[in-house]
Amino acid sequence: MSTASVFSEAKALILSVLAPAILAAACSDSGDGGSPSPVAPAGSLTITITSAGASPKTLTVTAGSQILFINNDAVAHEMHSDPHPEHTDCPELNQVGHLTPGQSRQTGNLNTIRTCGFHDHAEPFNTSLQGSILIR
């Protein structure tokens, strides 16, 4: 066997071992089962409520952040933490509470790394008014 053949076989063996490991590392995510969400930059930590619902539906923030909820709908909304009706998962979200049209209010500091679901207490099954905040 020539030196070129040995080198070629060695290169193929190395690539066959390393390639899957490199691809796995490049494709890994944060472990939450989906694509990692971008973390919202300061100043864009806002969820707006309109007649179409809450937007964005999912927001990723750093620990310690506060989220501003703005009611741009023509009707009042009662924004609280999941689950309904206890609102116990993320008490910091309950500080938003009742928002009349045009009103806004911030959550408390979201210090614990977790996912916080939210909903409108007055319309708990209206999926357009449900969402989540991923605290990283």
KAGIFEN-V417417 format. One record per residue. N is the residue number from 1. PSI is psi in whole degrees, 0 to 359 (* if undefined). OMEGA is omega in radians with two decimals (999 if undefined). Layout:
N&PSI&OMEGA, N&PSI&OMEGA
This chain:
1&136&-3.10, 2&162&3.12, 3&322&3.14, 4&321&3.13, 5&316&3.14, 6&315&3.13, 7&317&-3.13, 8&317&3.12, 9&320&3.13, 10&318&3.12, 11&317&3.13, 12&320&3.13, 13&315&3.14, 14&315&3.14, 15&322&-3.12, 16&334&3.12, 17&316&-3.05, 18&326&-3.06, 19&311&3.13, 20&323&3.13, 21&319&3.13, 22&316&3.12, 23&319&3.14, 24&318&3.13, 25&320&-3.12, 26&332&-3.07, 27&357&-3.08, 28&154&3.11, 29&195&-3.05, 30&1&3.11, 31&6&-3.13, 32&9&3.07, 33&355&-3.13, 34&188&3.12, 35&143&3.10, 36&139&3.13, 37&143&3.09, 38&145&3.09, 39&132&-3.10, 40&132&3.09, 41&159&3.11, 42&140&3.14, 43&343&3.13, 44&23&-3.13, 45&65&-3.04, 46&138&2.97, 47&123&-3.11, 48&135&3.11, 49&126&3.07, 50&183&3.09, 51&341&3.11, 52&347&3.14, 53&195&-3.13, 54&140&3.14, 55&131&0.03, 56&161&3.13, 57&329&3.12, 58&134&-3.13, 59&130&3.10, 60&128&-3.07, 61&165&3.06, 62&153&3.11, 63&139&-3.13, 64&350&-3.11, 65&160&2.96, 66&147&3.14, 67&134&3.08, 68&123&3.02, 69&130&3.14, 70&127&3.11, 71&99&3.08, 72&18&3.10, 73&167&3.13, 74&355&-3.14, 75&160&3.12, 76&155&3.09, 77&152&3.13, 78&90&-3.05, 79&124&-3.08, 80&168&3.08, 81&154&2.95, 82&166&-0.23, 83&161&3.08, 84&136&0.06, 85&6&-3.04, 86&322&3.14, 87&44&-3.02, 88&347&-3.06, 89&315&-3.10, 90&84&-3.08, 91&335&3.14, 92&332&3.12, 93&333&-3.09, 94&345&3.09, 95&341&3.10, 96&304&3.04, 97&223&-3.03, 98&123&3.10, 99&116&3.04, 100&165&3.11, 101&130&3.14, 102&351&-3.10, 103&153&3.06, 104&155&3.12, 105&146&3.14, 106&154&2.98, 107&173&2.94, 108&179&3.10, 109&125&3.14, 110&86&-3.00, 111&334&-3.05, 112&130&3.12, 113&117&-3.07, 114&183&3.03, 115&127&-3.13, 116&116&3.03, 117&151&3.08, 118&160&3.14, 119&169&3.02, 120&117&-3.10, 121&326&-3.14, 122&338&3.12, 123&65&-2.98, 124&340&-3.11, 125&5&3.09, 126&102&-3.05, 127&338&3.12, 128&343&3.13, 129&18&3.09, 130&154&3.10, 131&189&-3.14, 132&152&3.08, 133&120&3.12, 134&118&-3.12, 135&121&-3.06, 136&*&999
